[in-house]
Amino acid sequence: MKDINFSDIPVLSGLDRINLARLIPNFEEVEVKSGKIIFQEGEPGDSLYIIIDGMARVFLNGGGGLSTEIASLGRGECFGEMALLTGRPRSADIEAMTDLILLRLPKDRFDQLIKKHPSLGVNFAGLLANRLSQTDAVVNRSSALAIEQRLPIAQAAVQSSAVPVSQPIPSFLDLKFLKEKRFWGLLFATALCLLSFLFLRTTGLKQSHILLIELLLAASILWSLGIFSYHAVSLGLAVLAVLFGATSPEKALSGFSSSSWFLVLGVFAISAAISKTGLLYRLVLLVIKHFPPSYIGQTLGLAISGLLLTPVIPSPNGRLILVSPLVLNLSEIVGFKKGNPGSVGMAMVCLLGFGHMSFMFMNGAATCFLVLGLLPAEVGASITWGYWLKVAFPLGMFFFFCSYLVIVIFYRPREIRKLNPLVIEAQLRTLGPLTAHEKISLATVVVSLMGFLTQSWHEINGAWVAMLCFLILYAGSVLDQRNVRSDIDWNFLISFGALLGFGNVIASSGLSGIIANGVKPYLEIFAGSHLIFFWVISVAVLALRFILPLPPALLVTIISVIPVSSTLHIHPMIIGLVILASANPWFLTYQNWMYQNILENTEGKLFSHEQTLRLAFAHVLIVMAAVAISIPYWEWIRLVP
């Protein structure tokens, strides 16, 4: 593939450079000698072929040694598409007139290509119509009639290849079941809150404190039952706290005016720009290119590229959405089928590098900002990007290398295969030089990272550095109004602001101190050993993640534990890091958004959930070991007594 210019192939003209680069690994380069029959009429259609060099002829074999040539095909032209579109056997013979260099695209990848890019169906429809017209001009009337009858079938097949729009069939029973589920869920939450309200009234707590506890309890029940969007429940916390008179509107909605909220908004904008321009895909290819083409080399390259790009693209879901097709392609290139340990290993190192390393960087994920925002105000204000990395470094690096080692031990492929480096070169060549939008996006990444790293010197809050980058991207037309509406996760931002606001309400009401006093006797049992104390927190987070989504689980844990940390003289950030590192198990698929993301975006072709369960158990043990290894370092920098 070294000298192939994919952008000059007419039939692929409907693809932009990014999608074209993603398609390249699906092609197989094939050489055919002059005079060889590539396929014959009546054979099943299994591939599309594109001529890169040489000539081929299309002919109908009339029997008795007679044949009728329909067309000759040259560089950049394709054949074999009619059988793929119609599902019928090959309609003609193809012979190599000269030595040929072909690109072969298997049927399953062809079908996916048409579904994902309906505009290509139009290209193939036009090509098919032209070829049927040529055939009509050179064969007898009866043959022409037969071929004309294929045209509507072929056109219908092309139309049916467009992305199917799944229209759910309205069902009264389904709607009734949904209503019943919500009804019984609300009834259960109401009954439990009523019982707890009667109990809390006997404790001497203030009315406002009781209301806040009841709201948090009701929200936890609704989150765990999943009958409403967790975003809606999060917003409901802030709204109902005001309506019930437990706090003021200013305090309940203070999360939307906090620097953390604007920091997340700016970070989401940077992530959206990098995703749109294809910069992440280019950077991953550049990193992988410099690693050996072996299984160990490529898996290590994927893991390290994810680690390096985590602070550059501050959205784990965004990173995984963009890199998952690349991992799928790489796995298919080296011949790993679903179920092969090699394909599972490639997917899991992708999850490790591009997903689970988020806790190591302050801007690694929006949930890091949520934890930062829920810390005491004076603590959160003192934490910079560099300080976060300094504190998290030993925890993150031990977790990274130990996890990678376990993955390659668990999932060594049965056969050792190597990646063809020419594929990576062809993809980079198709992407071409950096575009203006990529350069602007890269500049904003550099500005943001430099701004975060030097915050202690210039004393400008990271939120305004991120918002400056947002302004640059907007003014430079990298992001437009449509991108701002659709590519920024406004649902998360709404729940993020609401959860921060509710955390502020809890802190300002004095309820934090009451919770700390209530929890303290139980936690002090383990206070004699920092290791056991942190392990108890880790296990508590794991238990919560069976019933709560990630952001609410972080809220509940931090509200419960952070007030106690000051009495034990443990820096609150250490608690936050332990919680973040422990909060992404995947014993059940719904527990881990990043895991679900890579499972869906690799189309279930790399692994099954059952194959990863032993790694899920190992993940928990690795986190606990990483915490144990980090304690002496935290003691040395005086964050743990």
C-alpha positions in Angstrom: 0.0 0.0 0.0 3.1 2.2 0.0 2.4 4.1 -3.2 -1.5 3.9 -3.3 -3.3 7.3 -3.2 -6.7 6.3 -1.8 -8.1 9.8 -2.2 -7.8 9.4 -6.0 -10.0 6.4 -6.2 -13.3 7.6 -7.8 -15.6 5.1 -6.1 -14.4 6.3 -2.6 -14.9 10.0 -3.4 -17.9 10.2 -1.1 -15.6 9.8 2.0 -13.8 12.6 3.8 -10.1 12.1 4.6 -10.7 10.9 8.1 -13.3 8.2 7.2 -11.1 7.2 4.3 -8.1 6.8 6.5 -10.2 4.6 8.9 -11.3 2.4 5.9 -7.8 1.7 4.6 -6.9 -1.1 7.1 -10.0 -3.1 5.8 -8.4 -3.5 2.3 -6.2 -6.4 1.4 -3.6 -5.8 -1.4 -3.8 -8.6 -4.0 -1.5 -9.3 -7.0 -2.9 -11.2 -10.0 -0.9 -12.4 -13.0 -1.9 -11.6 -16.6 -4.5 -14.1 -18.1 -5.8 -15.3 -14.7 -9.6 -15.4 -14.2 -10.4 -13.5 -11.0 -13.9 -14.8 -10.7 -16.5 -16.4 -13.0 -20.2 -15.9 -13.7 -22.4 -17.8 -11.2 -19.9 -17.7 -8.3 -21.1 -16.1 -5.0 -20.1 -12.5 -4.5 -17.7 -12.2 -1.5 -15.6 -9.1 -2.2 -15.3 -5.8 -4.0 -12.1 -5.2 -6.0 -10.5 -1.9 -6.9 -7.8 -1.8 -9.6 -4.6 0.0 -8.4 -2.5 -0.9 -11.4 -3.1 -2.8 -14.7 -6.1 -3.7 -16.9 -8.9 -6.2 -16.6 -11.7 -7.2 -19.0 -15.3 -8.0 -18.2 -17.0 -10.6 -20.5 -19.9 -13.0 -20.8 -19.1 -16.6 -21.7 -21.6 -17.7 -24.3 -20.5 -21.4 -24.4 -18.7 -23.2 -27.2 -15.6 -21.1 -26.6 -17.3 -17.9 -27.6 -17.3 -14.9 -25.3 -18.6 -11.4 -25.5 -16.5 -8.6 -24.0 -18.6 -6.0 -22.2 -15.9 -3.6 -20.9 -12.3 -3.1 -20.0 -11.4 -1.7 -16.7 -8.3 0.3 -15.7 -6.6 2.1 -12.8 -9.0 3.4 -10.1 -12.0 1.4 -11.4 -13.8 -1.3 -9.4 -15.7 -4.5 -10.1 -17.6 -7.1 -8.1 -20.1 -4.6 -6.6 -23.2 -5.9 -8.4 -23.2 -9.3 -6.6 -22.6 -7.5 -3.3 -25.5 -5.1 -3.8 -28.0 -7.6 -5.1 -27.0 -10.6 -3.2 -27.1 -12.6 -6.4 -24.2 -14.6 -7.9 -21.5 -13.0 -10.1 -23.1 -11.8 -13.4 -19.9 -11.9 -15.6 -16.4 -13.2 -15.8 -13.4 -11.0 -15.0 -9.9 -11.7 -16.5 -6.6 -10.0 -15.9 -5.4 -8.5 -19.2 -2.1 -7.5 -17.6 -0.5 -8.1 -14.3 -2.8 -6.5 -11.7 -2.5 -5.0 -8.3 -5.9 -5.0 -6.7 -7.4 -3.9 -3.4 -9.9 -6.4 -2.0 -12.7 -5.4 0.4 -14.6 -8.3 2.0 -18.4 -8.3 1.8 -19.0 -7.7 5.5 -16.9 -4.6 5.5 -18.5 -3.5 2.2 -22.0 -3.8 3.8 -20.9 -1.7 6.8 -19.3 0.9 4.6 -22.6 1.4 2.7 -24.6 1.5 5.9 -22.3 4.1 7.5 -21.9 6.2 4.4 -25.1 6.2 2.3 -23.6 8.7 -0.1 -21.4 5.9 -1.4 -24.5 4.0 -2.3 -25.3 6.8 -4.8 -21.9 6.4 -6.3 -22.4 2.6 -6.7 -25.9 3.1 -8.1 -24.6 5.4 -10.8 -21.8 3.0 -11.6 -24.1 0.1 -11.7 -26.5 1.9 -14.1 -23.7 2.8 -16.4 -22.4 -0.7 -16.6 -25.9 -2.1 -17.2 -26.3 0.4 -20.1 -22.9 -0.7 -21.6 -23.9 -4.4 -21.3 -27.2 -3.6 -23.0 -25.4 -2.2 -26.0 -23.2 -5.2 -26.7 -25.3 -8.3 -26.0 -28.3 -9.5 -27.9 -31.9 -8.4 -27.1 -32.8 -11.3 -24.9 -29.7 -10.8 -22.8 -30.3 -7.1 -22.6 -33.8 -7.7 -21.4 -32.5 -10.0 -18.7 -30.0 -7.4 -17.6 -32.6 -4.6 -17.6 -34.6 -6.7 -15.2 -31.6 -6.7 -12.8 -31.5 -2.9 -12.6 -34.5 -2.4 -10.4 -33.3 -5.1 -8.1 -29.8 -3.5 -7.9 -31.2 0.0 -7.3 -33.5 -1.4 -4.6 -30.6 -3.1 -3.0 -28.6 0.1 -3.0 -31.5 2.0 -1.4 -31.9 -0.8 1.2 -28.2 -0.5 2.0 -28.7 3.0 3.5 -28.8 3.2 7.2 -32.0 1.6 8.3 -34.1 3.8 10.5 -35.4 1.7 13.3 -38.9 2.9 14.1 -40.1 1.3 17.3 -43.6 -0.1 17.1 -45.8 1.6 19.6 -47.0 -0.8 22.2 -49.6 -0.1 24.7 -48.3 -2.9 26.9 -44.7 -1.6 26.9 -45.9 1.9 27.8 -48.1 0.6 30.5 -45.2 -1.5 31.9 -43.0 1.7 31.9 -45.6 3.6 33.8 -46.0 0.8 36.3 -42.3 0.6 36.9 -42.1 4.3 37.6 -45.1 4.2 39.7 -43.8 1.4 41.9 -40.4 3.0 42.0 -41.8 6.3 43.2 -44.0 4.5 45.7 -41.1 2.6 47.1 -39.0 5.8 47.4 -41.8 7.6 49.1 -42.5 4.9 51.6 -38.8 4.6 52.5 -38.4 8.3 52.8 -41.5 8.5 55.0 -40.1 5.9 57.4 -36.7 7.6 57.5 -38.4 10.9 58.0 -40.3 9.6 61.1 -37.0 8.2 62.5 -35.0 11.4 61.8 -37.5 13.5 63.6 -36.6 11.7 66.8 -32.9 12.6 66.5 -33.3 16.3 67.1 -32.0 17.3 63.6 -33.1 20.6 62.2 -36.0 20.6 59.7 -33.7 21.7 56.8 -31.2 19.0 57.6 -33.9 16.3 57.5 -35.1 17.6 54.2 -31.6 17.5 52.6 -31.1 13.9 53.9 -34.5 12.8 52.5 -33.8 14.4 49.1 -30.4 12.6 48.9 -32.0 9.3 50.0 -34.8 9.6 47.4 -32.4 10.6 44.7 -30.2 7.5 45.6 -33.2 5.2 45.3 -34.2 6.7 41.9 -30.7 6.5 40.6 -30.3 2.9 41.6 -33.7 1.9 40.1 -32.8 3.7 36.8 -36.4 4.7 36.2 -35.5 8.3 35.4 -32.4 9.7 33.7 -29.8 10.4 36.3 -29.4 13.9 34.8 -33.0 14.6 35.6 -32.7 13.3 39.2 -29.5 15.3 39.7 -31.3 18.5 38.6 -34.3 17.5 40.8 -32.0 17.6 43.9 -31.3 21.3 43.4 -34.8 22.3 42.4 -36.6 20.5 45.2 -34.2 21.7 47.8 -35.3 25.3 46.9 -39.0 24.5 46.6 -39.0 22.8 50.0 -37.2 25.8 51.6 -34.1 23.8 52.6 -31.8 26.4 50.9 -31.8 29.5 48.7 -31.8 29.4 44.9 -28.4 31.1 44.9 -26.8 28.3 46.9 -28.6 25.5 45.2 -27.6 26.7 41.7 -24.1 27.8 42.8 -22.6 24.9 40.9 -23.5 26.6 37.6 -21.5 29.7 38.5 -18.5 27.8 39.9 -15.1 27.8 38.1 -15.2 24.0 37.9 -18.4 24.2 35.7 -16.7 26.6 33.3 -13.6 24.5 33.4 -15.6 21.4 32.2 -17.3 23.4 29.5 -14.0 24.6 28.1 -12.5 21.1 28.3 -15.6 19.7 26.5 -15.1 22.2 23.7 -11.4 21.3 23.3 -12.4 17.6 23.2 -15.2 18.3 20.6 -12.7 20.2 18.3 -10.1 17.4 18.5 -12.8 14.8 17.7 -14.2 16.8 14.8 -10.8 17.5 13.1 -9.5 14.0 13.4 -6.4 15.1 15.3 -6.7 12.3 17.8 -6.7 9.7 15.1 -3.6 11.2 13.6 -1.8 11.3 16.9 -2.6 7.7 17.8 -1.3 6.6 14.3 1.9 8.6 14.9 2.5 6.9 18.3 1.7 3.4 17.1 4.0 3.9 14.1 7.0 4.2 16.4 6.4 0.9 18.2 7.4 -2.6 16.9 4.7 -4.2 14.7 4.5 -7.2 17.1 1.6 -7.9 19.5 3.6 -6.7 22.5 4.8 -3.6 20.6 1.3 -2.7 19.3 -0.5 -3.3 22.6 2.1 -1.3 24.4 1.9 1.5 21.8 -1.9 1.6 22.2 -1.7 1.8 26.0 1.0 4.4 26.0 -0.7 6.5 23.3 -3.8 6.5 25.4 -1.9 7.5 28.5 -0.1 10.4 26.7 -3.3 11.6 25.0 -5.5 11.5 28.1 -4.6 15.1 29.1 -4.8 16.2 25.5 -8.3 14.9 24.8 -10.0 15.4 28.1 -13.0 13.0 27.5 -12.6 9.3 28.0 -15.7 8.5 26.0 -14.6 10.8 23.2 -11.2 9.1 23.2 -12.7 5.6 23.1 -15.2 6.5 20.4 -12.4 7.7 18.1 -9.9 5.0 18.8 -12.2 1.9 19.0 -12.6 1.6 15.1 -8.8 1.8 14.9 -8.3 -1.0 17.4 -10.9 -3.1 15.5 -9.1 -2.5 12.2 -5.7 -3.4 13.7 -7.1 -6.6 15.2 -8.6 -7.6 11.8 -5.4 -6.8 10.0 -3.3 -9.2 12.1 -6.0 -11.8 11.8 -7.5 -11.9 15.3 -11.0 -13.2 15.2 -13.6 -12.6 18.0 -12.7 -14.8 21.0 -9.0 -14.8 20.2 -7.1 -13.8 23.3 -5.1 -11.3 21.1 -8.3 -9.4 20.1 -9.4 -9.3 23.8 -6.0 -8.0 24.8 -6.0 -5.2 22.2 -9.4 -4.1 23.4 -8.4 -4.1 27.1 -5.2 -2.1 26.6 -7.3 0.4 24.7 -9.7 0.5 27.7 -6.7 0.9 30.0 -4.8 3.7 28.2 -7.7 5.7 26.8 -10.2 5.2 29.6 -9.0 4.0 33.0 -6.0 6.3 33.3 -8.3 9.4 33.5 -7.9 9.7 37.3 -4.2 10.5 36.9 -4.8 13.9 35.3 -7.0 16.7 36.6 -8.5 17.1 33.1 -8.5 13.4 32.4 -12.3 13.2 32.7 -15.3 15.4 33.7 -15.6 13.2 36.9 -12.2 14.4 38.0 -13.6 18.0 37.9 -16.7 16.8 39.8 -14.5 15.4 42.6 -12.4 18.6 42.6 -15.6 20.7 42.9 -16.9 18.6 45.8 -13.8 19.0 47.8 -13.8 21.8 50.4 -13.5 25.2 48.6 -10.2 26.1 50.1 -8.7 22.7 49.2 -10.1 22.7 45.6 -8.8 26.3 45.0 -5.2 25.2 45.9 -5.0 22.2 43.5 -3.4 22.9 40.2 -3.0 20.6 37.2 0.7 20.0 38.1 -0.1 19.4 41.8 -2.8 16.8 40.8 -0.3 15.0 38.6 2.4 15.1 41.4 0.0 13.5 43.9 -1.5 10.9 41.5 1.7 9.9 39.7 2.8 6.8 41.7 -0.8 5.6 42.0 -1.3 6.0 38.3 2.0 4.6 37.0 1.8 1.5 39.2 -1.8 0.9 38.1 -0.9 1.4 34.5 2.1 -1.0 34.3 0.6 -3.6 36.5 -2.6 -3.6 34.5 -0.8 -3.8 31.2 1.3 -6.7 32.5 -1.8 -8.6 33.6 -3.5 -8.0 30.3 -0.7 -9.4 28.2 -0.4 -12.4 30.6 -4.1 -13.1 30.5 -4.6 -12.5 26.8 -1.5 -13.7 24.8 -2.6 -14.6 21.3 -2.5 -18.2 20.1 -0.5 -17.2 17.0 2.1 -14.4 16.9 1.3 -12.0 14.1 2.7 -8.7 13.0 1.1 -5.5 11.7 2.1 -4.3 8.3 3.6 -0.8 8.9 2.7 0.2 5.3 -1.0 0.3 6.4 -0.2 3.0 9.0 1.8 4.9 6.5 -1.0 4.8 4.0 -3.5 6.1 6.6 -1.2 9.0 7.5 -0.7 9.8 3.8 -4.4 9.8 3.3 -4.9 12.2 6.2 -2.4 14.5 4.5 -0.7 17.4 6.2 -2.2 19.1 9.2 -5.2 21.1 8.2 -5.8 24.7 9.5 -8.4 23.4 11.9 -6.1 20.7 13.2 -3.4 23.3 13.8 -5.8 25.6 15.7 -7.0 22.6 17.8 -3.4 21.6 18.5 -2.6 25.1 19.5 -5.5 25.2 22.0 -4.3 21.9 23.5 -0.8 23.4 24.0 -2.2 26.6 25.4 -4.5 24.8 27.8 -1.8 22.4 29.1 0.8 25.3 29.5 -1.8 27.3 31.2 -2.7 24.5 33.6 1.0 23.7 34.3 2.0 27.3 35.0 -1.1 28.2 37.1 0.9 28.6 40.3 3.0 31.2 38.5 0.4 33.3 36.6 -2.4 32.6 39.2 -5.1 32.5 36.5 -7.7 29.9 37.3 -7.7 27.0 34.9 -11.4 27.6 34.1 -10.5 30.8 32.3 -7.6 29.2 30.4 -10.1 26.5 29.2 -12.7 29.2 28.3 -10.0 31.1 26.3 -9.4 28.0 24.3 -13.1 27.7 23.7 -13.1 31.3 22.4 -10.2 30.5 20.1 -11.9 27.4 18.7 -15.2 29.3 18.2 -13.6 32.4 16.6 -11.4 30.2 14.4 -14.5 28.4 13.1 -13.2 25.1 14.3 -16.5 24.8 16.2 -19.7 26.2 14.9 -23.1 26.5 16.4 -24.1 23.0 15.4 -21.0 21.5 17.0 -21.6 23.5 20.2 -25.1 22.2 20.4 -24.5 18.6 19.5 -20.8 17.8 20.4 -20.7 19.2 23.9 -22.4 17.0 26.6 -24.9 19.5 27.9 -26.8 16.8 29.8 -23.7 16.0 31.9 -23.0 19.8 32.4 -26.5 20.2 33.8 -26.2 17.3 36.2 -22.6 18.4 37.0 -23.8 21.9 38.0 -26.7 20.5 40.0 -24.5 18.0 41.9 -21.9 20.7 42.7 -24.7 23.0 43.9 -26.2 20.3 46.1 -22.7 19.6 47.5 -22.4 23.3 48.4 -25.8 23.2 50.1 -24.7 20.3 52.2 -21.4 22.0 53.2 -23.0 25.4 54.0 -25.9 23.9 56.0 -23.6 22.3 58.6 -24.9 18.9 57.7 -21.3 17.8 56.6 -20.2 18.1 60.2 -23.2 16.1 61.4 -22.5 13.4 58.8 -18.8 13.3 59.8 -19.7 12.9 63.5 -22.1 10.0 62.6 -19.7 8.2 60.3 -16.5 8.9 62.3 -16.9 6.2 65.0 -17.2 3.5 62.3 -14.3 4.8 60.2 -12.1 5.4 63.2 -12.1 1.6 63.7 -9.8 1.5 60.7 -8.0 4.8 61.3 -5.1 3.0 63.0 -4.0 1.7 59.6 -4.1 4.1 56.6 -4.0 1.1 54.3 -7.1 -0.5 55.7 -8.8 2.8 55.9 -8.3 3.4 52.2 -9.2 -0.1 51.3 -12.5 0.3 53.2 -13.2 3.4 51.1 -12.4 1.5 47.9 -14.7 -1.4 48.7 -17.5 1.1 49.7 -17.2 2.8 46.3 -17.3 -0.6 44.5 -20.4 -1.6 46.5 -22.1 1.7 45.6 -21.3 1.3 41.9 -23.6 -1.8 41.8 -26.6 0.5 42.5 -25.6 4.0 41.5 -24.3 5.6 38.3 -20.7 7.1 38.6 -21.4 10.8 39.3 -24.0 10.1 42.1 -21.8 7.5 43.6 -18.9 10.0 43.7 -21.3 12.6 45.4 -22.5 10.2 48.0 -19.1 8.9 48.9 -17.4 12.2 49.1 -20.2 13.8 51.2 -19.8 10.9 53.6 -16.0 10.5 53.8 -14.4 13.9 53.1 -15.6 15.5 56.4 -13.9 12.6 58.3 -10.6 13.1 56.5 -9.9 16.4 58.3 -10.2 14.8 61.7 -7.8 12.0 60.6 -5.4 14.7 59.1 -5.6 13.1 55.6 -5.6 15.5 52.7 -9.0 15.4 51.0 -7.4 15.0 47.6 -6.1 11.6 48.6 -9.6 10.5 49.4 -10.8 11.8 46.0 -8.0 9.9 44.1 -8.8 6.6 45.9 -12.5 7.1 45.1 -11.8 7.9 41.4 -9.4 5.0 40.9 -11.9 2.5 42.5 -15.1 3.8 40.8 -14.9 2.0 37.4 -15.5 -1.8 37.9 -17.2 -3.8 35.2 -18.5 -7.0 36.8 -21.8 -5.9 35.2 -21.5 -4.0 31.9 -23.7 -1.1 33.0 -21.2 -0.2 35.8 -18.6 1.2 33.5 -19.5 3.6 30.7 -16.0 3.4 29.2 -16.2 -0.4 29.0 -19.7 -0.2 27.4 -18.3 2.3 25.0 -15.5 0.1 23.6 -17.8 -2.9 23.5 -20.3 -1.0 21.4 -17.9 0.8 19.2 -16.0 -2.3 18.3 -19.4 -3.8 17.3 -18.9 -6.8 19.7 -16.3 -8.2 17.3 -13.3 -8.3 19.6 -14.5 -9.8 22.8 -17.4 -11.0 24.9 -18.1 -9.8 28.4 -17.4 -13.2 29.9 -13.9 -13.1 28.6 -13.1 -10.0 30.5 -14.5 -11.0 33.9 -11.2 -12.3 35.3 -9.6 -9.0 34.3 -12.4 -7.2 36.1 -11.5 -9.0 39.3 -7.8 -8.4 38.8 -8.6 -4.7 38.2 -10.0 -4.4 41.7 -6.9 -6.0 43.2 -4.6 -3.9 41.2 -6.3 -0.7 42.4 -5.9 -1.8 46.0 -2.3 -2.7 45.4 -1.6 0.6 43.8 -3.1 2.4 46.8 -0.9 0.4 49.1 2.2 1.2 47.1 1.3 5.0 47.1 0.9 5.4 50.8 4.6 5.8 51.7 4.9 8.5 48.9 1.9 10.3 50.2 3.4 10.2 53.7 6.7 11.5 52.3 4.9 14.6 50.8 3.0 15.0 54.0 -0.5 14.5 52.7 -1.0 11.5 55.0 0.2 11.6 58.6 
